[in-house]
Amino acid sequence: MKYTCNETFERLQDYLDRELSEDETRLVDEHLSGCGVCAEEYEFEAMVLRQVQCRVQEPIAPADLFSKIQASLAAESSAA
């Protein structure tokens, strides 16, 4: 059995997330090694995923923000 482009495309996200069975992973690998169009799509999706992972790991808020929010909520609840 071999995957078609549609079957491979439908599984790319799970493939990137390593959520496929061994057989499904092998079938996607085989398809990607022989199909330039799907391989390009895979590379694009993998790049997007890497960029999202990098952004998620970057601190967005100041380190003391959480403690300030907790203090504000505590003050608000004691005033009520």
ABEGO torsion letter per residue (X at the ends): XBBBAAAAAAAAAAAAAGABBAAAAAAAAAAAAABAAAAAAAAAAAAAAAAAAAAAABBABBAAAAAAAAAAAAAAAAAX
